[in-house]
Amino acid sequence: MAHVIQVGAGSGGMPVLDMICRDERITQVTLIEPDLYKPHNLQRHLFPASAIGEAKAEWAQRWLQERRSDIEIRVLTCDVMEPKQQAAIERAAADADIGICAADNEPAKYHWDAIMRRHRLPWTLGEVLSGGIGGFVHWFVPGGPCYGCVASFLQRSVKEEQDKPPDYSQPGGTQETAIPASMASIHVIASLHALITLELLDDPEHYNPGFTSLLFTLKRVEGVFAEALRPHRFRIPRAENCLLCGPGSGKGDDLPADLDAALNDALARLNDA
Ligand SMILES: [Zn+2]
């Protein structure tokens, strides 16, 4: 019996949700997704042409219900940062056992991270890199590094590596799909994301696969990835001076008193990197 709360049912989020819902431990889903299904989505998405013009969230519900009629599914057809929906999202998070982030923008990821920490939920994040050259899967637990810790660590590593020649093992950390990825590459990362989510659900307190962030390369790219199909494991520590989860944030895993200011600082720092 597990309640999953997920943000994002796009081309990457929907296959993750589809795969984890085949696991009979999942009995309840709350899905947050604002978008309508558009013609260009067909190339990479699970849904059929008849879904065009309808809300992805509604279609996700129908898709899952046809495969698991016993799951209780609730959809919130809104942006995860929509102020009017925060109370509903908080209520769902308070009742959830695990979170999944398949959001496609940085502010939404930081917002999700804050919600997950506030409710002490384990959660996972999948990111497909631009052009489908590879992707990341990150997992988070209470007391571990937050998304801010991870993002700043990866940004720093990239900066340090920039002077070095090709056997450089990672790209811009959290660069999203500015160049569209193929459905095949999206599904490789989605499968890893689903796998890690289900393993984390087994025992969040003792989960330890030997990394906190997994980068899996899919293509060889001169100056970026020396080899295709190679995993790189990062064990990223909690940053002592993290603005979001460190001592300066006030209460450790709780929200800093002035979240907006901390969030703005963190985003400014990312932009500077
Ligand atoms: Zn942090």
Residues whose N, C-alpha, C, O or C-beta is under 5 A from the ligand:
A	BS01	ZN	P145 C146 G148 C149 C242 L244 C245 G246
